[in-house]
Amino acid sequence: MEQTNQSQGVSEASVPAAEVLTAKALIAKCETELASYSGYLEFHRERYEYLWRLCKRLVPQQRATVIEVGRSPFSARLVSHYAEVYTLGLPPRDNEFGTLTTEAPMPHVGHIVFDLNEAQRPERWPRLPRADLVCFAETIEHLHTAPELVLLFLRTALKASGYLVCQTPNAAALHKRLKLLLGLNPYERLRLTQENPGHIREYTKKELHELGRTVGFRVVFHQYADYLGLEGGRLKRAAELCSRLPRALYPPFRRGQTIVYAIDEHSR
């Protein structure tokens, strides 16, 4: 028995130890992977079209003032129609998810630098332009500050007749329910970069309605939609295609959702 243990010890000792990356190396690796990701535009193409049609239906007048949370490829679409467009959020980065987000293509579009997580401190809220429309798309799920505070901050930008459009994943989508049944976590782990940590918290339709009421909004519109692209291997794509029928028959199974808020006159 002793000889066996010794031989096992020699064998284990001969296996080289796995290299452990430093914190800086892990962060750099994550940032490189995010910057080199080239599928962002294709993945969100249909969602952008959906959002564009909705914005023009809500606020058709070209002389309107619009604020988009985050500077994205969608910003250029807004600029093509509306007279006064601002973006709001972290300082624009040269490259994120393989998409150009610098100020170079839109030098005349004012960018208001403010980390929405700082909504936790109302004394730091910047004064926002009065807007007919605020686009708050695919952002709320990335924030660690309570969404009530973020919505209260964005509410300060809205004119009495304005709209806030919020797009976010459906926390109770069919594929997430199925993963839970299989004992799998349906939500991604936090990424290693602080500026883009991934999804912190996703929301259900009921929660979005409750958040709106809490901060003095009325819900003008809510819709579940499948406007997100396909990614992953063959098995994942096959599962996605097979789930299309139940999602078509039962909207709460769909992957995305959009809600439109307006200021409740009785809450002012």
N, C-alpha and C positions, 0 to 999 in steps of 0.2 A: 504493500500500500504506500509506503514511504517513497519507494522508487518511482511509482506512478506519479505521485504528486510532484516530485522533482522534475520528471520529464515534462509534465504539463507546465511547470513554471518556466522551464527553458523555452518551450514552444511559445508561450504567451509573451515572454520577454523578447522573442525574435520578431514579433509583429510590431511594426513602427506605430507609434502613437499618432492618433488623428490630429491634424493641425487645427489649433483653435485660433480663429481670427480675432483680432482686437476689435474693440467697439468701433473705432474709426474705420477700420477695414469693412466691417459689416455695414455701417451706414453708407460708406462710399459705394459698396457693391449694390445696395438697394437703390441708391440714387441713379447709378449708371443704368440699372435695369429699367427704371421708370422712364428715364430720358430716352432710352433706345426703343421703347414700346411704340410701335408704328400703327397699331390697330385702333387707336382711340377714335379717329374721325369716322371710320367705317362702323364701329360698334355703336356710335351715337348718331349716325346720320339720320335715321328715321325719327329719333327723338327730337333732333333739331328741327326737322320739318314739321313735326307735330307742334312744337313750341312756337315756331314761326307763325303757323296758321292761327293758333290760339291768340297770340299777341296782337295780330292784325285784326282779329275779330273783336277783341276786347277794346282795343284802342286803335281805330283805323286812321285817325287824323295824323298826318305827317308832321305837324308842328308840335307834337307832343314831346314831353320830357320823359326820358326813360333811364332807369338805373339798372345795370346788370351786376349782380354779385359775382365777382370773379371776372377776369379778362380772359375770354375764350374765343375760339373760332366763331362762335355765335355772335360775338360783339360786332363783327364786320357786317353781319346780316342786319342787325339792328340799325347800324349807321347808314345802311343803304336805303332805309325808309324813313327813319325818324330824324327830326331836325337837331335835337339836342340829346346826346347820349353820354352817360357817365358810367364808369365802372368802379367797383368798390371791393376792397379786399386786401390781401397781402401784396407786397410789391411784385409786379410782373416778373416772371422768370424767363430766361432766354429760351428754355426748352422744358416742357413738361408733358409727359406722355407722348413725346414725339410730335407735339403740335407747337407752332410758333405762338408765343403769348407776349412778346415784347411790345413796347409802345411804337416800334418803328412803322408798322403798317397803318396805324391810326394815331398819328401824332396830335391831331386836333381833338381827340377824345380824352376828357379829363379823367384821371384815375385818383380816387380817394383812398389813401392808404389807411386801412384799419383792419386789425385782426378781429373777426367777429367773436372770437372767444373772450375778447376784452369787454364784451357787452355785460360781463359780470360787474363792471365798474362804470356805472352810469355817468360819473363825473368825467370820464374820458371819451364819451360819445362825441364824435365830430358832428358839426351841423351839416345836414344833408340838403341838397337841392330839392325843391318841391317837385314831386314826380307824378305823372299820370299813370306810370307803370313801373313796377319793380320786379325784375326777373331773379328769382331765388331758386335756381335750378341745380339739382344734384349737389347740394352743399350742406343742408341741415344735418345729414347723416355723418358728416365729417367733423362735426363740432362737439367739443366736450363740455361747453357751457350750456346751461339749461336753455332749451329752445324758446321758452317763454320770454327770456330776456333778449334774445336775438330778435324775435318777432316784434317785441316792444320797440327796440331800436329802429328796425326797418319801418315800423309804423310811423315814426317821426318824419319820414320822407314823403309819405303819401298825401296827395291832395284829398279833399273831402270826397271827390268822385273817382279817386284812383283805385288801382288794383295791384295786389301782390300775388304773383304766380309762383307757387312752390312745387317743384318736381322732386320726387324722392323715391327710392325703391320701396316696394311693398314688403314689409317685414314678414307678412304671412303668405307669401307667394307659394304656389303648389310645390315647387322643387325644394323649398326650405322645409315645408312640412314633411315631405317624404324623407329628406335627410335626417330629420329628428327621429322619425320612426325607425330608421336604420341605426340610430345611435351615433350619427355623425353631426358635427357642428356645422350648421348652414352658413355661418358668418366667417369671413376671413379674419385671420389674426392681424393684430396691429403691425403696420410696417415699421421699418427701422428708422425712417426719416421723420423728424418732428413736423416739418412743413407739410407733409402729405402722409399722415399716419394711416389712411384708409378710413373705413367706416367705423365710427365709434358707437353709434346707436341708430338703428333703423326704426321706422314707425308704422303703425297701422292706420287705417282710415279713421277709426274711432279716436285714436290719440290726436291726429291732426285736427279733427273737429274740436276736441276739447282744448287743445292749445290755442286755437283761434278764439274761442269764446272767452278764455281766460284773459286774453290781452285786448279784448274789445273789438274783435273782428266778427263779421258774419261771413258764412261760407256761400259764395256765389255759385261755385261749380266744383264738382269732384268727379274724377273718372279714373278707373283702372285701365291700363293700356299695356300692350306688348310692343313697345317701340325700341327695345334694346336689341343689339345684334347678338350673333352667336360666336362663342369662343370655346377653345378646348379641343380635346381629342375626339375620336369617332364615337366612343361610348357616350360622352357628354352631349355631343350633338344629336345622337340618336335619341337619347332620353328627352332632350329638348323638343325634338320634332314630335315624339309620341305624346307629349303633354299638351300639344296645341289644341286638341279637341276639347278636353276638359276645361282648359283656360278660356276657350271661346264660349263654352256653355255656361261657365260660372266665373264672371269677372273678378271676384275677390281672389281667384287663383293666379291672376296675371302678375307679371314681374314688376311693372312700374305703376306709378300713380301720380296724378297731378291734381292739385287743389288750388282754387283761386279765392283769395280773401278780399274783402272790402271793409272799410271802417263802418262799424255799427253806429248809426246816428244816435242811438240811445246810450252809448257808452262814453260819449265825449264830455 
